[in-house]
Amino acid sequence: MHFCDTPILSDGDDPAALPSPDAGRLYSLEDWPLMPSLAAVFNVARSKPMPFEVRVEHFGIRAHFLSLYRTIARHYPRTNVELLDREDELHGEPAPGTRLSFFHPKRLPEAKVLFRGSNMLIEDFFEVETVGHANREVQYRLLDDAGVHYRIGAAEISAHHIRREIISTFMPLTDRKNVHELDKFIGLTRLFARALRGDASLSYPYLWSVLDTLTARRLASARASVLL
């Protein structure tokens, strides 16, 4: 299995010259679809499709958001829909009533993710706690001697065993950028653990990352594009 970093394409690059996705098992190191902080969104899209809204505010880049969009859109029959980039919001609707939005520019002190369904509201302010709480509208990370637990209120979404000395390299966790890097680190450790077992089920095809990058480039100039 081969992994490449997220591609950066300029106007002079020819996508046809890129390695063929059929030439071996070639995957991307795209980490957004693997972040445990977004697992609740993916679970709803995968298990019980219903109208919902996701707002990713003031962190990341267009191509990363498009990997999130593509991962969710795959669960719906209508995926070739138009994306619009207007002023400070890039958004699209992979299914009627389901809206995914990406707000820029990057302002990490204001970063958050909002998920709103018909009977639920969950917000992630990149909070890290050492004591749990019962607020069912807030997702947070709980640190203990075993590692990092992702929780929504008192409900545990996932747990990840990480040594304290590794977690300490992301300090201070009062900085939302550091928390975001921790989320990505955990996502990539999940990817590599599966890959070392010969399991590609979590891997994001490199071709998809190329298409995300080309779509992002179109949006930056034309302000509208279908998801390629």
Accessible surface in RSA format (square Angstrom, percent):
REM  Atomic radii and reference values for relative SASA: ProtOr
REM  Chains: A
REM  Algorithm: Lee & Richards
REM  Probe-radius: 1.40
REM  Slices: 20
REM RES _ NUM      All-atoms   Total-Side   Main-Chain    Non-polar    All polar
REM                ABS   REL    ABS   REL    ABS   REL    ABS   REL    ABS   REL
RES MET A   1    64.91  33.6  10.01   6.6  54.90 130.7   8.37   7.1  56.54  74.9
RES HIS A   2   113.12  61.8 109.43  76.1   3.69   9.4  63.26  65.2  49.85  58.0
RES PHE A   3    52.19  26.1  22.16  13.7  30.04  78.2  22.16  13.4  30.04  86.0
RES CYS A   4    45.33  34.3  40.23  44.9   5.09  12.0  12.38  31.4  32.95  35.5
RES ASP A   5   106.02  74.3  95.39  94.9  10.63  25.1  31.55  74.2  74.47  74.3
RES THR A   6    26.74  19.0  17.36  17.6   9.38  22.4  15.00  20.1  11.74  17.7
RES PRO A   7    12.48   9.1   2.52   2.3   9.96  36.2   9.92   8.2   2.56  15.9
RES ILE A   8   162.77  92.6 137.61 102.5  25.16  60.7 138.55  99.8  24.22  65.7
RES LEU A   9    21.67  12.1   8.80   6.3  12.87  32.4   8.80   6.2  12.87  34.6
RES SER A  10    66.11  55.9  59.02  78.8   7.09  16.3  49.71 105.9  16.40  23.0
RES ASP A  11   133.02  93.2 103.31 102.8  29.70  70.2  39.49  92.9  93.53  93.3
RES GLY A  12    75.39  93.0   0.00   N/A  75.39  93.0  40.63 111.5  34.76  77.9
RES ASP A  13    62.61  43.9  50.64  50.4  11.97  28.3  12.07  28.4  50.54  50.4
RES ASP A  14    84.81  59.4  73.40  73.1  11.41  27.0  30.08  70.8  54.73  54.6
RES PRO A  15    55.17  40.2  45.60  41.6   9.57  34.8  46.17  38.1   9.00  55.9
RES ALA A  16    92.30  84.9  51.84  80.0  40.46  92.0  64.95  91.5  27.34  72.4
RES ALA A  17    84.39  77.6  47.45  73.2  36.94  84.0  58.08  81.8  26.30  69.7
RES LEU A  18    49.39  27.5  35.74  25.6  13.65  34.3  36.71  25.8  12.68  34.1
RES PRO A  19    81.97  59.7  63.06  57.5  18.90  68.7  75.35  62.2   6.62  41.1
RES SER A  20    55.93  47.3  45.83  61.2  10.10  23.3  39.66  84.5  16.27  22.8
RES PRO A  21    58.81  42.9  44.07  40.2  14.74  53.6  44.78  37.0  14.03  87.2
RES ASP A  22   132.58  92.9 102.02 101.5  30.56  72.3  35.75  84.1  96.82  96.6
RES ALA A  23    73.23  67.3  41.31  63.8  31.92  72.6  55.75  78.5  17.49  46.3
RES GLY A  24    46.20  57.0   0.00   N/A  46.20  57.0  34.06  93.5  12.14  27.2
RES ARG A  25   124.27  52.2 117.01  59.6   7.25  17.3  51.94  71.0  72.33  43.8
RES LEU A  26    23.66  13.2  16.57  11.9   7.09  17.8  16.57  11.6   7.09  19.1
RES TYR A  27    31.39  14.7  31.39  17.9   0.00   0.0  14.83  11.1  16.56  20.4
RES SER A  28     0.50   0.4   0.00   0.0   0.50   1.1   0.00   0.0   0.50   0.7
RES LEU A  29    47.53  26.5  41.94  30.0   5.59  14.1  41.94  29.5   5.59  15.0
RES GLU A  30     2.40   1.4   1.73   1.3   0.67   1.6   0.10   0.2   2.31   1.9
RES ASP A  31    14.07   9.9  13.95  13.9   0.11   0.3   0.28   0.6  13.79  13.8
RES TRP A  32     0.88   0.4   0.88   0.4   0.00   0.0   0.36   0.2   0.52   0.8
RES PRO A  33    24.05  17.5   9.75   8.9  14.30  52.0   9.75   8.1  14.30  88.9
RES LEU A  34     5.69   3.2   5.17   3.7   0.52   1.3   5.69   4.0   0.00   0.0
RES MET A  35     4.46   2.3   2.45   1.6   2.00   4.8   2.39   2.0   2.07   2.7
RES PRO A  36     3.44   2.5   2.00   1.8   1.44   5.2   3.44   2.8   0.00   0.0
RES SER A  37    11.49   9.7   5.88   7.8   5.61  12.9   1.88   4.0   9.61  13.5
RES LEU A  38     2.36   1.3   2.36   1.7   0.00   0.0   2.36   1.7   0.00   0.0
RES ALA A  39    25.38  23.3  22.65  35.0   2.73   6.2  25.38  35.7   0.00   0.0
RES ALA A  40    15.82  14.5  12.89  19.9   2.93   6.7  15.41  21.7   0.41   1.1
RES VAL A  41     5.77   3.8   5.77   5.2   0.00   0.0   5.77   5.0   0.00   0.0
RES PHE A  42    12.40   6.2  12.40   7.7   0.00   0.0  12.40   7.5   0.00   0.0
RES ASN A  43    61.40  42.3  60.78  58.7   0.63   1.5  21.27  51.2  40.13  38.8
RES VAL A  44    12.68   8.3  12.39  11.2   0.29   0.7  12.68  11.0   0.00   0.0
RES ALA A  45     0.10   0.1   0.00   0.0   0.10   0.2   0.00   0.0   0.10   0.3
RES ARG A  46   133.08  55.9 112.66  57.4  20.42  48.6  47.51  64.9  85.58  51.9
RES SER A  47    83.51  70.6  48.03  64.1  35.47  81.7  47.50 101.2  36.00  50.4
RES LYS A  48   114.85  56.0 110.12  67.6   4.73  11.3  68.49  61.6  46.36  49.4
RES PRO A  49    80.70  58.8  54.98  50.1  25.72  93.5  55.45  45.8  25.26 157.0
RES MET A  50    36.90  19.1  31.22  20.7   5.67  13.5  22.26  18.9  14.64  19.4
RES PRO A  51    82.51  60.1  78.24  71.3   4.28  15.5  78.88  65.1   3.63  22.5
RES PHE A  52     6.12   3.1   0.00   0.0   6.12  15.9   5.90   3.6   0.21   0.6
RES GLU A  53    36.77  21.1  36.50  27.6   0.27   0.6  14.87  28.8  21.90  17.9
RES VAL A  54     0.00   0.0   0.00   0.0   0.00   0.0   0.00   0.0   0.00   0.0
RES ARG A  55    67.22  28.2  67.22  34.3   0.00   0.0   1.82   2.5  65.40  39.6
RES VAL A  56     0.27   0.2   0.27   0.2   0.00   0.0   0.27   0.2   0.00   0.0
RES GLU A  57    19.93  11.4  19.93  15.1   0.00   0.0   0.90   1.7  19.03  15.5
RES HIS A  58    19.68  10.8  19.68  13.7   0.00   0.0   5.09   5.2  14.60  17.0
RES PHE A  59     4.06   2.0   2.92   1.8   1.14   3.0   3.14   1.9   0.92   2.6
RES GLY A  60    13.37  16.5   0.00   N/A  13.37  16.5   5.02  13.8   8.35  18.7
RES ILE A  61    87.95  50.0  84.00  62.6   3.94   9.5  87.95  63.3   0.00   0.0
RES ARG A  62    58.91  24.7  55.87  28.5   3.04   7.2   7.31  10.0  51.60  31.3
RES ALA A  63     8.97   8.2   7.80  12.0   1.17   2.7   7.80  11.0   1.17   3.1
RES HIS A  64    30.67  16.8  30.67  21.3   0.00   0.0  14.04  14.5  16.63  19.4
RES PHE A  65     0.00   0.0   0.00   0.0   0.00   0.0   0.00   0.0   0.00   0.0
RES LEU A  66     0.00   0.0   0.00   0.0   0.00   0.0   0.00   0.0   0.00   0.0
RES SER A  67     0.00   0.0   0.00   0.0   0.00   0.0   0.00   0.0   0.00   0.0
RES LEU A  68     0.00   0.0   0.00   0.0   0.00   0.0   0.00   0.0   0.00   0.0
RES TYR A  69     0.00   0.0   0.00   0.0   0.00   0.0   0.00   0.0   0.00   0.0
RES ARG A  70    23.66   9.9  23.54  12.0   0.12   0.3   6.38   8.7  17.28  10.5
RES THR A  71    21.20  15.1  21.11  21.4   0.08   0.2  19.78  26.6   1.42   2.1
RES ILE A  72     0.00   0.0   0.00   0.0   0.00   0.0   0.00   0.0   0.00   0.0
RES ALA A  73     1.39   1.3   1.39   2.2   0.00   0.0   1.39   2.0   0.00   0.0
RES ARG A  74   138.15  58.0 107.51  54.8  30.64  72.9  25.91  35.4 112.24  68.0
RES HIS A  75    63.53  34.7  38.31  26.6  25.22  64.5  28.02  28.9  35.51  41.3
RES TYR A  76    20.23   9.4  14.17   8.1   6.05  15.8  15.80  11.9   4.43   5.5
RES PRO A  77   141.45 103.1  99.42  90.6  42.02 152.8 112.89  93.2  28.56 177.5
RES ARG A  78   130.06  54.6 124.06  63.2   6.00  14.3  58.76  80.3  71.30  43.2
RES THR A  79    51.89  36.9  47.93  48.6   3.97   9.5  18.68  25.1  33.21  50.2
RES ASN A  80   109.80  75.7  87.35  84.4  22.45  54.1  33.72  81.2  76.08  73.5
RES VAL A  81    13.07   8.6   8.70   7.9   4.37  10.5  13.07  11.4   0.00   0.0
RES GLU A  82    98.51  56.6  83.32  63.0  15.19  36.2  22.71  43.9  75.80  61.9
RES LEU A  83     0.00   0.0   0.00   0.0   0.00   0.0   0.00   0.0   0.00   0.0
RES LEU A  84    49.34  27.5  49.34  35.3   0.00   0.0  49.34  34.7   0.00   0.0
RES ASP A  85     0.45   0.3   0.00   0.0   0.45   1.1   0.00   0.0   0.45   0.5
RES ARG A  86   116.30  48.8 112.79  57.5   3.51   8.3  57.45  78.5  58.85  35.7
RES GLU A  87   167.13  96.0 130.06  98.4  37.07  88.3  62.28 120.5 104.85  85.6
RES ASP A  88    70.83  49.6  69.82  69.5   1.00   2.4  19.80  46.6  51.02  50.9
RES GLU A  89    32.50  18.7  32.50  24.6   0.00   0.0   3.63   7.0  28.86  23.6
RES LEU A  90     0.00   0.0   0.00   0.0   0.00   0.0   0.00   0.0   0.00   0.0
RES HIS A  91    28.11  15.4  27.94  19.4   0.17   0.4  17.73  18.3  10.37  12.1
RES GLY A  92     2.73   3.4   0.00   N/A   2.73   3.4   2.73   7.5   0.00   0.0
RES GLU A  93    73.31  42.1  70.53  53.4   2.78   6.6  18.14  35.1  55.18  45.0
RES PRO A  94     0.00   0.0   0.00   0.0   0.00   0.0   0.00   0.0   0.00   0.0
RES ALA A  95    10.31   9.5  10.31  15.9   0.00   0.0  10.31  14.5   0.00   0.0
RES PRO A  96   101.68  74.1  86.16  78.5  15.52  56.4  91.31  75.4  10.37  64.5
RES GLY A  97    53.13  65.5   0.00   N/A  53.13  65.5  32.27  88.5  20.86  46.7
RES THR A  98     1.35   1.0   1.35   1.4   0.00   0.0   0.00   0.0   1.35   2.0
RES ARG A  99    77.64  32.6  77.64  39.6   0.00   0.0  27.38  37.4  50.27  30.5
RES LEU A 100     0.00   0.0   0.00   0.0   0.00   0.0   0.00   0.0   0.00   0.0
RES SER A 101     0.84   0.7   0.84   1.1   0.00   0.0   0.00   0.0   0.84   1.2
RES PHE A 102     4.47   2.2   4.47   2.8   0.00   0.0   4.47   2.7   0.00   0.0
RES PHE A 103    26.23  13.1  25.96  16.1   0.26   0.7  25.96  15.7   0.26   0.8
RES HIS A 104    31.91  17.4  31.27  21.7   0.64   1.6  18.93  19.5  12.97  15.1
RES PRO A 105    76.36  55.7  73.04  66.6   3.32  12.1  76.36  63.0   0.00   0.0
RES LYS A 106   115.76  56.5  88.33  54.2  27.43  65.3  44.90  40.4  70.86  75.5
RES ARG A 107   101.11  42.5  96.09  49.0   5.02  11.9  47.29  64.6  53.81  32.6
RES LEU A 108    32.81  18.3  30.15  21.6   2.66   6.7  30.15  21.2   2.66   7.1
RES PRO A 109   112.24  81.8  91.50  83.4  20.74  75.4  98.80  81.6  13.44  83.5
RES GLU A 110    90.59  52.0  77.58  58.7  13.01  31.0  37.73  73.0  52.86  43.2
RES ALA A 111     0.12   0.1   0.12   0.2   0.00   0.0   0.12   0.2   0.00   0.0
RES LYS A 112    38.93  19.0  38.93  23.9   0.00   0.0  12.88  11.6  26.05  27.7
RES VAL A 113    11.88   7.8  11.00  10.0   0.88   2.1  11.00   9.6   0.88   2.4
RES LEU A 114    12.40   6.9  12.40   8.9   0.00   0.0  12.40   8.7   0.00   0.0
RES PHE A 115     5.13   2.6   4.82   3.0   0.30   0.8   4.82   2.9   0.30   0.9
RES ARG A 116   106.29  44.6 103.74  52.9   2.55   6.1  42.24  57.7  64.05  38.8
RES GLY A 117    12.43  15.3   0.00   N/A  12.43  15.3   2.91   8.0   9.52  21.3
RES SER A 118   100.67  85.1  55.46  74.0  45.21 104.1  53.31 113.5  47.36  66.3
RES ASN A 119   127.17  87.7  90.31  87.3  36.85  88.7  41.11  98.9  86.06  83.2
RES MET A 120    55.75  28.9  41.64  27.6  14.11  33.6  47.05  40.0   8.69  11.5
RES LEU A 121    48.55  27.0  43.36  31.0   5.19  13.1  43.36  30.4   5.19  14.0
RES ILE A 122    22.14  12.6  21.25  15.8   0.90   2.2  21.25  15.3   0.90   2.4
RES GLU A 123    32.85  18.9  32.76  24.8   0.09   0.2   0.69   1.3  32.16  26.3
RES ASP A 124     5.14   3.6   4.93   4.9   0.21   0.5   3.42   8.0   1.72   1.7
RES PHE A 125    58.21  29.1  55.26  34.2   2.95   7.7  55.26  33.5   2.95   8.4
RES PHE A 126     9.94   5.0   4.39   2.7   5.55  14.4   4.39   2.7   5.55  15.9
RES GLU A 127    56.35  32.4  50.87  38.5   5.48  13.0  24.49  47.4  31.86  26.0
RES VAL A 128    36.03  23.7   9.48   8.6  26.55  64.0   9.48   8.2  26.55  72.0
RES GLU A 129    57.94  33.3  55.19  41.8   2.75   6.6   4.79   9.3  53.15  43.4
RES THR A 130   102.23  72.7  79.93  81.0  22.29  53.1  54.26  72.9  47.97  72.5
RES VAL A 131   116.02  76.3 106.82  96.7   9.20  22.2 110.15  95.7   5.87  15.9
RES GLY A 132    32.08  39.6   0.00   N/A  32.08  39.6   8.02  22.0  24.06  53.9
RES HIS A 133    61.83  33.8  47.86  33.3  13.97  35.7  56.56  58.3   5.27   6.1
RES ALA A 134    76.77  70.6  59.60  92.0  17.17  39.1  60.61  85.4  16.16  42.8
RES ASN A 135    77.04  53.1  66.23  64.0  10.80  26.0  23.29  56.1  53.74  51.9
RES ARG A 136   193.37  81.2 182.28  92.9  11.09  26.4  58.68  80.2 134.69  81.6
RES GLU A 137    88.47  50.8  88.26  66.8   0.21   0.5  21.21  41.0  67.26  54.9
RES VAL A 138    19.36  12.7  19.36  17.5   0.00   0.0  19.36  16.8   0.00   0.0
RES GLN A 139     5.17   2.9   5.17   3.8   0.00   0.0   0.24   0.5   4.92   3.7
RES TYR A 140     0.00   0.0   0.00   0.0   0.00   0.0   0.00   0.0   0.00   0.0
RES ARG A 141     0.21   0.1   0.21   0.1   0.00   0.0   0.00   0.0   0.21   0.1
RES LEU A 142    15.32   8.5  15.32  11.0   0.00   0.0  15.32  10.8   0.00   0.0
RES LEU A 143    10.04   5.6   7.32   5.2   2.72   6.8   7.32   5.1   2.72   7.3
RES ASP A 144    52.65  36.9  48.64  48.4   4.01   9.5  30.59  72.0  22.05  22.0
RES ASP A 145   131.30  92.0 107.07 106.6  24.22  57.3  37.92  89.2  93.38  93.1
RES ALA A 146    45.24  41.6  30.49  47.0  14.75  33.6  40.09  56.5   5.15  13.6
RES GLY A 147     0.78   1.0   0.00   N/A   0.78   1.0   0.67   1.8   0.11   0.2
RES VAL A 148     0.43   0.3   0.00   0.0   0.43   1.0   0.00   0.0   0.43   1.2
RES HIS A 149    26.12  14.3  26.12  18.2   0.00   0.0  25.26  26.0   0.86   1.0
RES TYR A 150     0.00   0.0   0.00   0.0   0.00   0.0   0.00   0.0   0.00   0.0
RES ARG A 151    58.88  24.7  58.88  30.0   0.00   0.0   0.06   0.1  58.81  35.6
RES ILE A 152    19.18  10.9  17.49  13.0   1.70   4.1  17.49  12.6   1.70   4.6
RES GLY A 153     0.00   0.0   0.00   N/A   0.00   0.0   0.00   0.0   0.00   0.0
RES ALA A 154    74.35  68.4  53.93  83.2  20.42  46.5  54.54  76.8  19.81  52.5
RES ALA A 155    61.12  56.2  50.37  77.7  10.76  24.5  59.39  83.6   1.73   4.6
RES GLU A 156    85.44  49.1  54.29  41.1  31.15  74.2  24.50  47.4  60.94  49.8
RES ILE A 157    55.75  31.7  27.64  20.6  28.11  67.8  30.11  21.7  25.64  69.6
RES SER A 158    30.72  26.0  21.94  29.3   8.78  20.2  30.72  65.4   0.00   0.0
RES ALA A 159    46.59  42.8  20.96  32.3  25.63  58.3  20.96  29.5  25.63  67.9
RES HIS A 160    29.15  15.9  23.26  16.2   5.88  15.1  18.71  19.3  10.43  12.1
RES HIS A 161   156.64  85.6 126.06  87.6  30.58  78.2  91.44  94.2  65.20  75.9
RES ILE A 162    17.76  10.1   9.80   7.3   7.96  19.2  15.16  10.9   2.60   7.1
RES ARG A 163   151.17  63.5 142.11  72.4   9.06  21.6  65.53  89.6  85.64  51.9
RES ARG A 164   104.97  44.1  99.54  50.7   5.43  12.9  55.24  75.5  49.73  30.1
RES GLU A 165   103.82  59.6  93.98  71.1   9.84  23.4  56.53 109.3  47.29  38.6
RES ILE A 166    50.54  28.8  49.48  36.9   1.05   2.5  50.54  36.4   0.00   0.0
RES ILE A 167     0.50   0.3   0.50   0.4   0.00   0.0   0.50   0.4   0.00   0.0
RES SER A 168    57.99  49.0  46.56  62.1  11.43  26.3  32.70  69.6  25.30  35.4
RES THR A 169   105.62  75.1  68.39  69.3  37.23  88.7  69.85  93.8  35.77  54.1
RES PHE A 170    32.74  16.4  29.19  18.1   3.54   9.2  32.74  19.8   0.00   0.0
RES MET A 171    94.19  48.8  72.67  48.1  21.52  51.2  60.46  51.4  33.73  44.7
RES PRO A 172    82.44  60.1  79.23  72.2   3.20  11.6  82.44  68.1   0.00   0.0
RES LEU A 173    18.24  10.2   8.62   6.2   9.62  24.2   9.41   6.6   8.82  23.7
RES THR A 174   130.73  93.0  97.48  98.8  33.24  79.2  89.31 120.0  41.42  62.6
RES ASP A 175    62.94  44.1  55.43  55.2   7.51  17.8  15.99  37.6  46.95  46.8
RES ARG A 176    65.05  27.3  61.11  31.2   3.94   9.4   7.77  10.6  57.27  34.7
RES LYS A 177   100.06  48.8 100.06  61.4   0.00   0.0  68.20  61.4  31.87  33.9
RES ASN A 178    29.39  20.3  28.85  27.9   0.54   1.3   1.58   3.8  27.81  26.9
RES VAL A 179     0.41   0.3   0.41   0.4   0.00   0.0   0.41   0.4   0.00   0.0
RES HIS A 180    13.06   7.1  13.06   9.1   0.00   0.0   8.94   9.2   4.11   4.8
RES GLU A 181    55.35  31.8  53.48  40.5   1.87   4.4  16.86  32.6  38.50  31.4
RES LEU A 182     0.00   0.0   0.00   0.0   0.00   0.0   0.00   0.0   0.00   0.0
RES ASP A 183     0.55   0.4   0.55   0.5   0.00   0.0   0.00   0.0   0.55   0.5
RES LYS A 184    40.41  19.7  40.41  24.8   0.00   0.0   6.80   6.1  33.61  35.8
RES PHE A 185    61.50  30.8  56.78  35.2   4.72  12.3  60.88  36.9   0.62   1.8
RES ILE A 186     0.72   0.4   0.72   0.5   0.00   0.0   0.72   0.5   0.00   0.0
RES GLY A 187     0.00   0.0   0.00   N/A   0.00   0.0   0.00   0.0   0.00   0.0
RES LEU A 188    41.50  23.1  41.50  29.7   0.00   0.0  41.50  29.1   0.00   0.0
RES THR A 189    56.31  40.0  49.62  50.3   6.69  15.9  42.69  57.3  13.62  20.6
RES ARG A 190    78.82  33.1  72.19  36.8   6.63  15.8  23.76  32.5  55.05  33.4
RES LEU A 191     1.53   0.9   1.46   1.0   0.06   0.2   1.46   1.0   0.06   0.2
RES PHE A 192    84.74  42.4  84.55  52.4   0.19   0.5  84.74  51.4   0.00   0.0
RES ALA A 193    42.96  39.5  35.81  55.3   7.15  16.3  41.11  57.9   1.85   4.9
RES ARG A 194    72.06  30.3  72.06  36.7   0.00   0.0   5.39   7.4  66.67  40.4
RES ALA A 195    19.50  17.9   8.91  13.7  10.59  24.1   9.18  12.9  10.31  27.3
RES LEU A 196   160.33  89.3 125.57  89.8  34.76  87.4 129.03  90.6  31.30  84.2
RES ARG A 197   166.23  69.8 128.96  65.7  37.27  88.7  73.38 100.3  92.84  56.3
RES GLY A 198    47.10  58.1   0.00   N/A  47.10  58.1  24.36  66.9  22.74  50.9
RES ASP A 199    53.32  37.4  47.09  46.9   6.23  14.7  19.87  46.8  33.45  33.4
RES ALA A 200    28.37  26.1  16.36  25.2  12.01  27.3  16.95  23.9  11.42  30.2
RES SER A 201    81.97  69.3  40.05  53.5  41.92  96.6  51.85 110.4  30.12  42.2
RES LEU A 202    42.64  23.7  30.97  22.2  11.67  29.3  34.32  24.1   8.31  22.4
RES SER A 203    15.07  12.7   0.36   0.5  14.71  33.9   0.05   0.1  15.03  21.0
RES TYR A 204    10.07   4.7   7.62   4.3   2.45   6.4   9.09   6.8   0.98   1.2
RES PRO A 205    36.75  26.8  36.75  33.5   0.00   0.0  36.75  30.3   0.00   0.0
RES TYR A 206    23.13  10.8  22.85  13.0   0.28   0.7   4.56   3.4  18.56  22.9
RES LEU A 207    72.95  40.6  70.23  50.2   2.72   6.8  72.48  50.9   0.48   1.3
RES TRP A 208    63.60  25.5  63.60  30.8   0.00   0.0  39.65  21.1  23.95  38.9
RES SER A 209     1.33   1.1   0.38   0.5   0.95   2.2   0.91   1.9   0.43   0.6
RES VAL A 210     5.65   3.7   5.65   5.1   0.00   0.0   5.65   4.9   0.00   0.0
RES LEU A 211    45.79  25.5  45.79  32.8   0.00   0.0  45.79  32.2   0.00   0.0
RES ASP A 212     1.97   1.4   1.97   2.0   0.00   0.0   1.54   3.6   0.43   0.4
RES THR A 213    15.21  10.8  14.52  14.7   0.68   1.6  14.37  19.3   0.84   1.3
RES LEU A 214    25.98  14.5  24.87  17.8   1.12   2.8  24.96  17.5   1.02   2.8
RES THR A 215     0.00   0.0   0.00   0.0   0.00   0.0   0.00   0.0   0.00   0.0
RES ALA A 216    13.41  12.3  12.11  18.7   1.30   3.0  12.36  17.4   1.05   2.8
RES ARG A 217    73.04  30.7  66.38  33.8   6.66  15.8  39.21  53.6  33.83  20.5
RES ARG A 218   117.34  49.3 114.53  58.4   2.81   6.7  33.28  45.5  84.05  50.9
RES LEU A 219     0.00   0.0   0.00   0.0   0.00   0.0   0.00   0.0   0.00   0.0
RES ALA A 220    52.01  47.8  35.67  55.1  16.34  37.2  36.12  50.9  15.89  42.1
RES SER A 221    93.85  79.3  59.26  79.1  34.60  79.7  51.25 109.1  42.60  59.7
RES ALA A 222    69.09  63.5  40.75  62.9  28.33  64.4  49.94  70.3  19.15  50.7
RES ARG A 223    99.87  41.9  99.87  50.9   0.00   0.0  32.81  44.8  67.06  40.6
RES ALA A 224    28.54  26.2  19.48  30.1   9.06  20.6  19.68  27.7   8.86  23.5
RES SER A 225     9.31   7.9   0.15   0.2   9.16  21.1   9.31  19.8   0.00   0.0
RES VAL A 226    54.85  36.1  52.33  47.4   2.52   6.1  52.33  45.5   2.52   6.8
RES LEU A 227    14.87   8.3   5.58   4.0   9.30  23.4   5.58   3.9   9.30  25.0
RES LEU A 228    55.48  30.9  32.42  23.2  23.05  58.0  53.85  37.8   1.62   4.4
END  Absolute sums over single chains surface
CHAIN  1 A    11089.2       8967.4       2121.8       6198.1       4891.1
END  Absolute sums over all chains
TOTAL         11089.2       8967.4       2121.8       6198.1       4891.1
